[in-house]
Amino acid sequence: MVTMTHPDIAVFDAYGTLFDVHSAVARLADRMGPKAEDISGRWRQKQLEYTWTRSLMRRYADFWQVTGEALDYALAAAGRRDAALRSALLDAYRELDAYPEVPRALAGYRAAGMRVAVFSNATRSMLQTALTAAQLGDLVDVVYSVHELQVFKPDVRVYAAAADAFGVAPSAIAFHSSNAWDVAGAASSNWHALWINRARRPPEYPWITAPVVPDLEQARRHVVGEPPVAGIDDTRRGAD
C-alpha cells in the first residue's frame, strides 16, 4: 500500500461519489414500473456521455441542462413520455441521498486537520442545494464547479483550475471519485487520486495507477494512515 505524503485537502467528486445518482429513481419506484433500473442506468450513462461530447464539440451547456436532456432520452428509450414523471424525477435529483458513510468520512478528514472540498461538473447552485438537502454543508469548506471554465471533466484544464482555486499544489490533493475516468483525469494532473469502487468493477485504465477502495471511509483510513476496517479489502492498485 502506498501512503500519501501529508495531503492538505480532501477533494470529492459529488455525483456518484457523495450522492447516489440512482436514488432519484428509487424514490419514485412505485411510479417507474419494471423499467426503473434501466431508466436510471441509461439516464446516468447519457448524462456523462453528453458532457464528453459537448466538451469535445465545444458546445457547452450547464450540467443541469445536460441532466434534463439525458433524462429525456432515457424516458423516451423506455417509452415513457410523461411530463409529470419527468418533473418529479428532476425534483428528486436536486436532493439526492448521500451514501451512508459520507458524513463520517468528511468529519474524519476535518478531525485530521484537512480541509474538505467538492469538485464537480455540476453548477454551484446544484451543489449547494444537494449539500444542504443531505445536511453536508457544514462539513465542506470549498465548492468548485467547472461551470466557470465551461468545459467538463476530464479535461485537464479543470483540474489545474481547481488546484489553483484550492490554493495548493496538485500533489497536496487527495481526490476521491467513483468515476474511473475522473480518477484518470485527476491522476494525469498529478493529483493523488483514489477510485471509490463501490460496485467492484474491473480496472479500466491500465496506464493510471491509483488506490482502489470500496467506500469513502476506507479511503479516509488509507489517506490518514489508519488501519482498514476488518474484513474489507482496503486498497488494490490499478488503473481504474
DRENPA-3360 file (N, C-alpha, C; in nm, 2 decimals, always signed):
BEGIN
1 = MVTMTHPD = +0.08/-0.12/+0.00/+0.00/+0.00/+0.00/+0.09/+0.12/+0.00 ~ +0.06/+0.22/-0.09/+0.13/+0.34/-0.10/+0.06/+0.45/-0.01 ~ +0.14/+0.51/+0.08/+0.08/+0.61/+0.17/+0.11/+0.75/+0.11 ~ +0.01/+0.83/+0.11/+0.02/+0.97/+0.06/+0.10/+1.05/+0.16 ~ +0.17/+1.15/+0.11/+0.25/+1.23/+0.20/+0.18/+1.36/+0.24 ~ +0.12/+1.35/+0.36/+0.05/+1.47/+0.42/-0.03/+1.55/+0.32 ~ -0.13/+1.50/+0.26/-0.22/+1.58/+0.18/-0.28/+1.69/+0.26 ~ -0.30/+1.81/+0.20/-0.36/+1.92/+0.27/-0.51/+1.93/+0.26;
9 = IAVFDAYG = -0.56/+1.87/+0.16/-0.70/+1.89/+0.13/-0.76/+1.76/+0.08 ~ -0.88/+1.73/+0.12/-0.95/+1.61/+0.07/-1.06/+1.66/-0.02 ~ -1.05/+1.62/-0.15/-1.14/+1.68/-0.25/-1.23/+1.56/-0.30 ~ -1.36/+1.59/-0.32/-1.46/+1.49/-0.36/-1.53/+1.53/-0.48 ~ -1.54/+1.44/-0.57/-1.65/+1.44/-0.68/-1.78/+1.43/-0.61 ~ -1.89/+1.49/-0.67/-2.02/+1.49/-0.60/-2.11/+1.37/-0.64 ~ -2.15/+1.37/-0.77/-2.25/+1.28/-0.81/-2.19/+1.14/-0.84 ~ -2.24/+1.04/-0.76/-2.18/+0.91/-0.77/-2.08/+0.88/-0.66;
17 = TLFDVHSA = -2.03/+0.99/-0.61/-1.92/+0.97/-0.50/-1.98/+1.01/-0.37 ~ -2.03/+1.13/-0.35/-2.10/+1.17/-0.23/-2.25/+1.13/-0.24 ~ -2.31/+1.15/-0.36/-2.45/+1.13/-0.37/-2.48/+1.01/-0.46 ~ -2.58/+0.94/-0.42/-2.62/+0.82/-0.50/-2.71/+0.87/-0.62 ~ -2.66/+0.86/-0.74/-2.73/+0.92/-0.85/-2.86/+0.83/-0.88 ~ -2.87/+0.71/-0.83/-2.98/+0.63/-0.86/-3.09/+0.64/-0.76 ~ -3.07/+0.73/-0.66/-3.17/+0.74/-0.55/-3.29/+0.82/-0.60 ~ -3.28/+0.90/-0.70/-3.39/+0.97/-0.76/-3.50/+0.88/-0.81;
25 = VARLADRM = -3.45/+0.78/-0.89/-3.55/+0.68/-0.95/-3.60/+0.59/-0.84 ~ -3.51/+0.56/-0.74/-3.55/+0.47/-0.63/-3.67/+0.53/-0.55 ~ -3.66/+0.66/-0.53/-3.77/+0.72/-0.46/-3.91/+0.72/-0.52 ~ -3.90/+0.70/-0.66/-4.03/+0.70/-0.73/-4.05/+0.56/-0.79 ~ -4.00/+0.46/-0.72/-4.01/+0.33/-0.78/-4.16/+0.29/-0.80 ~ -4.25/+0.33/-0.72/-4.39/+0.30/-0.74/-4.45/+0.35/-0.87 ~ -4.39/+0.46/-0.92/-4.44/+0.52/-1.05/-4.35/+0.47/-1.17 ~ -4.24/+0.41/-1.15/-4.15/+0.38/-1.25/-4.17/+0.26/-1.33;
33 = GPKAEDIS = -4.23/+0.16/-1.27/-4.26/+0.03/-1.34/-4.14/-0.05/-1.35 ~ -4.15/-0.16/-1.43/-4.04/-0.26/-1.44/-3.91/-0.21/-1.51 ~ -3.92/-0.10/-1.57/-3.80/-0.05/-1.64/-3.72/+0.06/-1.56 ~ -3.76/+0.06/-1.43/-3.69/+0.17/-1.35/-3.54/+0.16/-1.35 ~ -3.49/+0.04/-1.33/-3.34/+0.03/-1.32/-3.28/+0.06/-1.46 ~ -3.34/+0.02/-1.56/-3.29/+0.05/-1.70/-3.29/+0.20/-1.72 ~ -3.40/+0.27/-1.68/-3.41/+0.41/-1.70/-3.30/+0.48/-1.62 ~ -3.28/+0.44/-1.49/-3.18/+0.51/-1.41/-3.04/+0.49/-1.47;
41 = GRWRQKQL = -3.01/+0.37/-1.51/-2.88/+0.34/-1.57/-2.85/+0.42/-1.70 ~ -2.95/+0.43/-1.78/-2.94/+0.50/-1.91/-2.93/+0.65/-1.88 ~ -3.01/+0.70/-1.79/-3.00/+0.84/-1.75/-2.86/+0.88/-1.71 ~ -2.80/+0.80/-1.63/-2.66/+0.83/-1.59/-2.56/+0.82/-1.70 ~ -2.58/+0.71/-1.78/-2.49/+0.69/-1.89/-2.49/+0.81/-1.99 ~ -2.61/+0.85/-2.03/-2.63/+0.96/-2.12/-2.58/+1.10/-2.06 ~ -2.61/+1.12/-1.93/-2.56/+1.24/-1.87/-2.41/+1.25/-1.88 ~ -2.34/+1.15/-1.85/-2.19/+1.15/-1.87/-2.15/+1.17/-2.02;
49 = EYTWTRSL = -2.21/+1.09/-2.10/-2.18/+1.09/-2.24/-2.20/+1.23/-2.30 ~ -2.31/+1.30/-2.26/-2.34/+1.43/-2.31/-2.23/+1.53/-2.27 ~ -2.18/+1.52/-2.15/-2.07/+1.61/-2.10/-1.95/+1.59/-2.19 ~ -1.92/+1.47/-2.22/-1.80/+1.45/-2.30/-1.81/+1.50/-2.44 ~ -1.93/+1.47/-2.50/-1.95/+1.51/-2.64/-1.96/+1.66/-2.65 ~ -2.03/+1.72/-2.55/-2.04/+1.87/-2.56/-1.90/+1.94/-2.54 ~ -1.82/+1.88/-2.45/-1.68/+1.93/-2.43/-1.60/+1.92/-2.56 ~ -1.60/+1.81/-2.62/-1.53/+1.78/-2.75/-1.57/+1.87/-2.86;
57 = MRRYADFW = -1.71/+1.90/-2.87/-1.76/+1.98/-2.97/-1.76/+2.13/-2.94 ~ -1.72/+2.16/-2.81/-1.72/+2.30/-2.77/-1.86/+2.36/-2.77 ~ -1.96/+2.28/-2.73/-2.10/+2.33/-2.73/-2.14/+2.31/-2.59 ~ -2.09/+2.39/-2.50/-2.12/+2.37/-2.35/-2.26/+2.41/-2.32 ~ -2.32/+2.33/-2.24/-2.45/+2.36/-2.17/-2.42/+2.32/-2.02 ~ -2.48/+2.39/-1.93/-2.45/+2.36/-1.79/-2.51/+2.22/-1.75 ~ -2.46/+2.17/-1.64/-2.49/+2.03/-1.60/-2.63/+2.00/-1.57 ~ -2.71/+2.10/-1.53/-2.85/+2.08/-1.51/-2.92/+2.06/-1.64;
65 = QVTGEALD = -2.89/+2.14/-1.75/-2.95/+2.12/-1.88/-2.91/+1.98/-1.93 ~ -2.78/+1.94/-1.92/-2.74/+1.81/-1.96/-2.82/+1.70/-1.89 ~ -2.84/+1.72/-1.76/-2.91/+1.62/-1.68/-3.05/+1.60/-1.73 ~ -3.12/+1.71/-1.77/-3.25/+1.71/-1.82/-3.26/+1.64/-1.96 ~ -3.16/+1.68/-2.04/-3.15/+1.61/-2.18/-3.13/+1.46/-2.17 ~ -3.05/+1.42/-2.07/-3.02/+1.28/-2.06/-3.15/+1.21/-2.01 ~ -3.22/+1.27/-1.92/-3.34/+1.21/-1.87/-3.44/+1.20/-1.98 ~ -3.45/+1.30/-2.07/-3.55/+1.29/-2.18/-3.52/+1.17/-2.27;
73 = YALAAAGR = -3.39/+1.15/-2.29/-3.35/+1.03/-2.37/-3.39/+0.90/-2.30 ~ -3.36/+0.89/-2.17/-3.38/+0.77/-2.10/-3.53/+0.74/-2.10 ~ -3.61/+0.84/-2.07/-3.76/+0.81/-2.07/-3.81/+0.77/-2.21 ~ -3.76/+0.84/-2.31/-3.81/+0.81/-2.45/-3.77/+0.67/-2.49 ~ -3.64/+0.63/-2.45/-3.60/+0.50/-2.48/-3.68/+0.39/-2.42 ~ -3.74/+0.42/-2.30/-3.82/+0.33/-2.23/-3.97/+0.34/-2.26 ~ -4.00/+0.43/-2.36/-4.14/+0.45/-2.40/-4.22/+0.52/-2.30 ~ -4.16/+0.61/-2.21/-4.23/+0.68/-2.11/-4.22/+0.83/-2.14;
81 = RDAALRSA = -4.32/+0.88/-2.20/-4.33/+1.03/-2.22/-4.43/+1.09/-2.13 ~ -4.38/+1.12/-2.01/-4.47/+1.16/-1.90/-4.41/+1.29/-1.84 ~ -4.47/+1.40/-1.87/-4.42/+1.53/-1.82/-4.42/+1.54/-1.67 ~ -4.52/+1.48/-1.60/-4.53/+1.49/-1.46/-4.42/+1.40/-1.39 ~ -4.40/+1.29/-1.45/-4.29/+1.20/-1.40/-4.15/+1.26/-1.42 ~ -4.13/+1.32/-1.54/-4.01/+1.39/-1.57/-3.98/+1.50/-1.46 ~ -4.08/+1.58/-1.43/-4.06/+1.68/-1.33/-4.03/+1.63/-1.19 ~ -4.10/+1.52/-1.16/-4.08/+1.46/-1.03/-3.94/+1.40/-1.02;
89 = LLDAYREL = -3.89/+1.34/-1.12/-3.75/+1.29/-1.12/-3.65/+1.40/-1.11 ~ -3.67/+1.51/-1.18/-3.57/+1.62/-1.17/-3.58/+1.68/-1.03 ~ -3.69/+1.69/-0.97/-3.70/+1.74/-0.84/-3.63/+1.65/-0.74 ~ -3.64/+1.52/-0.76/-3.57/+1.42/-0.67/-3.42/+1.43/-0.69 ~ -3.38/+1.46/-0.82/-3.23/+1.47/-0.85/-3.17/+1.59/-0.78 ~ -3.25/+1.69/-0.76/-3.19/+1.81/-0.69/-3.15/+1.77/-0.55 ~ -3.21/+1.67/-0.49/-3.19/+1.64/-0.35/-3.16/+1.49/-0.33 ~ -3.05/+1.44/-0.39/-3.02/+1.30/-0.39/-2.97/+1.26/-0.25;
97 = DAYPEVPR = -2.99/+1.13/-0.23/-2.94/+1.07/-0.10/-2.79/+1.07/-0.10 ~ -2.73/+1.10/+0.01/-2.58/+1.08/+0.03/-2.56/+0.93/+0.07 ~ -2.45/+0.88/+0.03/-2.41/+0.74/+0.08/-2.39/+0.75/+0.23 ~ -2.42/+0.64/+0.30/-2.43/+0.64/+0.44/-2.30/+0.68/+0.51 ~ -2.18/+0.64/+0.45/-2.06/+0.67/+0.52/-2.00/+0.81/+0.50 ~ -2.07/+0.89/+0.41/-2.02/+1.02/+0.38/-2.00/+1.12/+0.49 ~ -2.10/+1.14/+0.58/-2.08/+1.23/+0.69/-1.96/+1.19/+0.78 ~ -1.95/+1.07/+0.81/-1.84/+1.02/+0.89/-1.70/+1.04/+0.83;
105 = ALAGYRAA = -1.69/+1.01/+0.70/-1.57/+1.03/+0.63/-1.53/+1.18/+0.62 ~ -1.62/+1.27/+0.59/-1.59/+1.41/+0.58/-1.55/+1.46/+0.72 ~ -1.62/+1.43/+0.82/-1.59/+1.47/+0.95/-1.45/+1.42/+1.00 ~ -1.42/+1.30/+0.95/-1.29/+1.24/+0.99/-1.18/+1.31/+0.93 ~ -1.19/+1.36/+0.80/-1.09/+1.44/+0.74/-1.07/+1.57/+0.81 ~ -1.18/+1.63/+0.85/-1.18/+1.76/+0.93/-1.10/+1.73/+1.06 ~ -1.13/+1.62/+1.13/-1.07/+1.59/+1.25/-0.92/+1.57/+1.24 ~ -0.87/+1.53/+1.12/-0.73/+1.51/+1.09/-0.66/+1.64/+1.05;
113 = GMRVAVFS = -0.74/+1.75/+1.05/-0.68/+1.88/+1.02/-0.68/+1.91/+0.87 ~ -0.75/+1.84/+0.79/-0.76/+1.87/+0.65/-0.88/+1.95/+0.61 ~ -0.87/+2.03/+0.51/-0.98/+2.10/+0.45/-1.06/+2.00/+0.37 ~ -1.19/+2.02/+0.35/-1.27/+1.93/+0.27/-1.33/+2.02/+0.15 ~ -1.32/+1.97/+0.03/-1.37/+2.04/-0.09/-1.45/+1.95/-0.18 ~ -1.55/+2.01/-0.25/-1.62/+1.94/-0.35/-1.58/+2.00/-0.49 ~ -1.56/+1.91/-0.58/-1.51/+1.95/-0.72/-1.60/+1.87/-0.82 ~ -1.68/+1.94/-0.89/-1.79/+1.88/-0.97/-1.82/+1.94/-1.10;
121 = NATRSMLQ = -1.88/+1.86/-1.19/-1.93/+1.91/-1.32/-2.06/+2.00/-1.29 ~ -2.12/+1.98/-1.18/-2.25/+2.05/-1.15/-2.23/+2.20/-1.13 ~ -2.33/+2.27/-1.15/-2.33/+2.41/-1.12/-2.32/+2.43/-0.97 ~ -2.28/+2.55/-0.93/-2.27/+2.58/-0.78/-2.41/+2.57/-0.72 ~ -2.51/+2.62/-0.78/-2.64/+2.61/-0.72/-2.69/+2.47/-0.70 ~ -2.66/+2.38/-0.80/-2.70/+2.24/-0.79/-2.62/+2.18/-0.66 ~ -2.50/+2.21/-0.65/-2.42/+2.16/-0.54/-2.46/+2.21/-0.41 ~ -2.49/+2.34/-0.40/-2.54/+2.39/-0.27/-2.67/+2.33/-0.23;
129 = TALTAAQL = -2.76/+2.31/-0.33/-2.89/+2.25/-0.30/-2.87/+2.11/-0.25 ~ -2.79/+2.03/-0.32/-2.77/+1.89/-0.28/-2.70/+1.88/-0.15 ~ -2.60/+1.96/-0.12/-2.53/+1.95/+0.01/-2.62/+1.99/+0.12 ~ -2.70/+2.09/+0.10/-2.79/+2.13/+0.21/-2.90/+2.03/+0.24 ~ -2.95/+1.97/+0.13/-3.05/+1.86/+0.15/-3.00/+1.74/+0.22 ~ -2.87/+1.71/+0.19/-2.81/+1.59/+0.26/-2.74/+1.63/+0.39 ~ -2.76/+1.75/+0.43/-2.70/+1.80/+0.56/-2.55/+1.78/+0.57 ~ -2.49/+1.82/+0.45/-2.34/+1.81/+0.45/-2.27/+1.94/+0.44;
137 = GDLVDVVY = -2.35/+2.05/+0.42/-2.29/+2.18/+0.40/-2.19/+2.22/+0.51 ~ -2.22/+2.19/+0.63/-2.13/+2.23/+0.74/-2.00/+2.15/+0.74 ~ -1.99/+2.05/+0.66/-1.87/+1.96/+0.66/-1.78/+1.99/+0.54 ~ -1.82/+2.09/+0.45/-1.75/+2.12/+0.33/-1.70/+2.27/+0.34 ~ -1.57/+2.28/+0.31/-1.51/+2.42/+0.32/-1.51/+2.49/+0.19 ~ -1.50/+2.42/+0.08/-1.48/+2.48/-0.05/-1.56/+2.40/-0.15 ~ -1.63/+2.48/-0.24/-1.70/+2.41/-0.35/-1.65/+2.47/-0.48 ~ -1.61/+2.38/-0.57/-1.56/+2.43/-0.70/-1.64/+2.36/-0.81;
145 = SVHELQVF = -1.69/+2.44/-0.90/-1.77/+2.40/-1.02/-1.69/+2.42/-1.15 ~ -1.69/+2.33/-1.24/-1.63/+2.35/-1.37/-1.70/+2.45/-1.45 ~ -1.82/+2.50/-1.41/-1.90/+2.59/-1.49/-1.82/+2.72/-1.52 ~ -1.73/+2.76/-1.44/-1.65/+2.88/-1.47/-1.58/+2.86/-1.60 ~ -1.53/+2.75/-1.63/-1.45/+2.72/-1.75/-1.53/+2.68/-1.87 ~ -1.65/+2.64/-1.84/-1.75/+2.59/-1.94/-1.69/+2.48/-2.02 ~ -1.63/+2.38/-1.95/-1.58/+2.26/-2.01/-1.59/+2.16/-1.90 ~ -1.62/+2.03/-1.93/-1.64/+1.93/-1.83/-1.51/+1.85/-1.80;
153 = KPDVRVYA = -1.51/+1.78/-1.69/-1.41/+1.68/-1.66/-1.43/+1.57/-1.77 ~ -1.32/+1.50/-1.81/-1.18/+1.50/-1.75/-1.09/+1.59/-1.83 ~ -1.13/+1.70/-1.88/-1.04/+1.80/-1.95/-0.94/+1.84/-1.84 ~ -0.81/+1.84/-1.87/-0.71/+1.87/-1.77/-0.71/+2.01/-1.72 ~ -0.77/+2.10/-1.80/-0.78/+2.24/-1.76/-0.86/+2.26/-1.63 ~ -0.96/+2.17/-1.61/-1.04/+2.19/-1.49/-0.97/+2.15/-1.37 ~ -0.89/+2.05/-1.38/-0.81/+2.00/-1.26/-0.71/+2.11/-1.22 ~ -0.64/+2.17/-1.32/-0.55/+2.28/-1.29/-0.61/+2.40/-1.23;
161 = AAADAFGV = -0.73/+2.43/-1.28/-0.80/+2.55/-1.23/-0.85/+2.52/-1.08 ~ -0.90/+2.40/-1.06/-0.94/+2.36/-0.93/-0.83/+2.37/-0.82 ~ -0.71/+2.31/-0.86/-0.60/+2.32/-0.77/-0.56/+2.46/-0.74 ~ -0.57/+2.55/-0.84/-0.54/+2.69/-0.81/-0.64/+2.75/-0.72 ~ -0.77/+2.72/-0.74/-0.88/+2.77/-0.65/-0.86/+2.72/-0.51 ~ -0.81/+2.60/-0.49/-0.79/+2.54/-0.36/-0.66/+2.60/-0.29 ~ -0.58/+2.66/-0.37/-0.46/+2.72/-0.32/-0.35/+2.62/-0.28 ~ -0.34/+2.51/-0.35/-0.25/+2.40/-0.31/-0.18/+2.35/-0.44;
169 = APSAIAFH = -0.07/+2.28/-0.42/-0.01/+2.21/-0.53/-0.09/+2.09/-0.56 ~ -0.09/+2.04/-0.68/-0.16/+1.92/-0.71/-0.13/+1.80/-0.62 ~ +0.00/+1.79/-0.59/+0.04/+1.68/-0.50/-0.01/+1.68/-0.36 ~ -0.07/+1.80/-0.32/-0.13/+1.81/-0.19/-0.27/+1.78/-0.18 ~ -0.33/+1.73/-0.29/-0.47/+1.70/-0.30/-0.49/+1.55/-0.29 ~ -0.58/+1.50/-0.20/-0.63/+1.37/-0.20/-0.77/+1.37/-0.26 ~ -0.78/+1.32/-0.38/-0.91/+1.33/-0.46/-0.98/+1.20/-0.46 ~ -1.11/+1.20/-0.45/-1.20/+1.09/-0.44/-1.30/+1.09/-0.54;
177 = SSNAWDVA = -1.31/+0.99/-0.62/-1.42/+0.98/-0.72/-1.46/+0.84/-0.75 ~ -1.59/+0.82/-0.77/-1.64/+0.68/-0.80/-1.63/+0.66/-0.95 ~ -1.59/+0.76/-1.03/-1.59/+0.76/-1.17/-1.44/+0.73/-1.22 ~ -1.42/+0.62/-1.28/-1.28/+0.58/-1.32/-1.22/+0.68/-1.41 ~ -1.30/+0.74/-1.50/-1.24/+0.84/-1.59/-1.20/+0.96/-1.52 ~ -1.27/+1.00/-1.41/-1.24/+1.12/-1.33/-1.11/+1.09/-1.25 ~ -1.10/+0.97/-1.20/-0.97/+0.93/-1.13/-0.85/+0.94/-1.23 ~ -0.88/+0.90/-1.35/-0.77/+0.90/-1.45/-0.73/+1.05/-1.49;
185 = GAASSNWH = -0.83/+1.13/-1.50/-0.81/+1.27/-1.53/-0.73/+1.34/-1.41 ~ -0.77/+1.31/-1.29/-0.70/+1.37/-1.18/-0.56/+1.32/-1.16 ~ -0.54/+1.19/-1.18/-0.41/+1.13/-1.17/-0.32/+1.19/-1.28 ~ -0.37/+1.21/-1.40/-0.29/+1.26/-1.51/-0.25/+1.41/-1.48 ~ -0.32/+1.47/-1.39/-0.29/+1.61/-1.35/-0.21/+1.62/-1.22 ~ -0.15/+1.50/-1.18/-0.06/+1.49/-1.06/-0.13/+1.51/-0.93 ~ -0.27/+1.48/-0.93/-0.34/+1.47/-0.80/-0.32/+1.33/-0.75 ~ -0.32/+1.32/-0.61/-0.33/+1.19/-0.55/-0.48/+1.14/-0.56;
193 = ALWINRAR = -0.51/+1.05/-0.65/-0.65/+1.02/-0.68/-0.68/+0.88/-0.62 ~ -0.80/+0.86/-0.57/-0.85/+0.73/-0.52/-0.98/+0.70/-0.59 ~ -0.99/+0.57/-0.63/-1.11/+0.53/-0.70/-1.20/+0.46/-0.60 ~ -1.32/+0.52/-0.58/-1.42/+0.47/-0.49/-1.50/+0.37/-0.56 ~ -1.46/+0.24/-0.56/-1.52/+0.14/-0.65/-1.63/+0.06/-0.57 ~ -1.74/+0.12/-0.54/-1.84/+0.05/-0.47/-1.90/-0.07/-0.54 ~ -1.90/-0.06/-0.67/-1.96/-0.17/-0.75/-1.86/-0.28/-0.78 ~ -1.73/-0.27/-0.73/-1.63/-0.37/-0.76/-1.61/-0.40/-0.91;
201 = RPPEYPWI = -1.61/-0.29/-0.98/-1.59/-0.30/-1.13/-1.44/-0.34/-1.16 ~ -1.42/-0.40/-1.27/-1.28/-0.43/-1.31/-1.20/-0.30/-1.35 ~ -1.07/-0.31/-1.35/-0.99/-0.19/-1.39/-1.02/-0.15/-1.54 ~ -1.01/-0.02/-1.56/-1.04/+0.04/-1.69/-0.92/+0.10/-1.76 ~ -0.84/+0.17/-1.69/-0.73/+0.25/-1.75/-0.60/+0.20/-1.70 ~ -0.54/+0.11/-1.77/-0.41/+0.04/-1.73/-0.29/+0.13/-1.72 ~ -0.30/+0.25/-1.78/-0.18/+0.34/-1.77/-0.19/+0.43/-1.65 ~ -0.29/+0.42/-1.57/-0.31/+0.50/-1.45/-0.30/+0.41/-1.33;
209 = TAPVVPDL = -0.22/+0.44/-1.23/-0.22/+0.37/-1.10/-0.28/+0.45/-0.99 ~ -0.38/+0.40/-0.92/-0.44/+0.47/-0.81/-0.50/+0.36/-0.71 ~ -0.50/+0.40/-0.59/-0.56/+0.31/-0.49/-0.71/+0.29/-0.52 ~ -0.75/+0.17/-0.49/-0.89/+0.13/-0.52/-0.95/+0.09/-0.38 ~ -1.06/+0.16/-0.34/-1.12/+0.13/-0.21/-1.27/+0.12/-0.23 ~ -1.34/+0.05/-0.14/-1.48/+0.03/-0.16/-1.58/+0.14/-0.11 ~ -1.53/+0.23/-0.03/-1.61/+0.34/+0.01/-1.52/+0.45/+0.07 ~ -1.59/+0.56/+0.11/-1.51/+0.68/+0.15/-1.45/+0.66/+0.28;
217 = EQARRHVV = -1.50/+0.58/+0.37/-1.44/+0.56/+0.50/-1.31/+0.49/+0.48 ~ -1.31/+0.39/+0.40/-1.19/+0.31/+0.37/-1.08/+0.41/+0.31 ~ -1.13/+0.49/+0.22/-1.04/+0.59/+0.16/-0.98/+0.68/+0.26 ~ -1.06/+0.73/+0.35/-1.01/+0.82/+0.46/-0.90/+0.75/+0.54 ~ -0.93/+0.62/+0.58/-0.83/+0.55/+0.65/-0.70/+0.53/+0.58 ~ -0.71/+0.51/+0.45/-0.59/+0.49/+0.37/-0.51/+0.62/+0.36 ~ -0.58/+0.73/+0.35/-0.51/+0.86/+0.33/-0.44/+0.90/+0.46 ~ -0.51/+0.89/+0.57/-0.46/+0.94/+0.70/-0.37/+0.83/+0.77;
225 = GEPPVAGI = -0.36/+0.71/+0.71/-0.27/+0.61/+0.77/-0.33/+0.53/+0.88 ~ -0.47/+0.52/+0.89/-0.53/+0.43/+0.98/-0.55/+0.29/+0.92 ~ -0.55/+0.19/+1.01/-0.58/+0.05/+0.95/-0.71/+0.04/+0.89 ~ -0.73/-0.04/+0.79/-0.86/-0.06/+0.72/-0.96/-0.13/+0.82 ~ -1.09/-0.12/+0.78/-1.19/-0.18/+0.86/-1.17/-0.33/+0.84 ~ -1.18/-0.41/+0.95/-1.16/-0.55/+0.95/-1.26/-0.62/+0.85 ~ -1.20/-0.71/+0.77/-1.29/-0.79/+0.68/-1.31/-0.72/+0.55 ~ -1.25/-0.60/+0.53/-1.27/-0.54/+0.40/-1.13/-0.52/+0.33;
233 = DDTRRGAD = -1.13/-0.56/+0.21/-1.00/-0.54/+0.13/-0.98/-0.39/+0.11 ~ -0.87/-0.34/+0.16/-0.85/-0.20/+0.17/-0.82/-0.14/+0.03 ~ -0.70/-0.16/-0.01/-0.66/-0.10/-0.14/-0.60/-0.20/-0.24 ~ -0.65/-0.19/-0.36/-0.59/-0.27/-0.47/-0.53/-0.16/-0.56 ~ -0.42/-0.19/-0.62/-0.36/-0.10/-0.71/-0.41/-0.13/-0.85 ~ -0.43/-0.02/-0.93/-0.47/-0.05/-1.06/-0.53/+0.07/-1.13 ~ -0.52/+0.07/-1.26/-0.58/+0.19/-1.33/-0.72/+0.17/-1.34 ~ -0.80/+0.25/-1.27/-0.94/+0.23/-1.26/-1.02/+0.35/-1.29;
% end
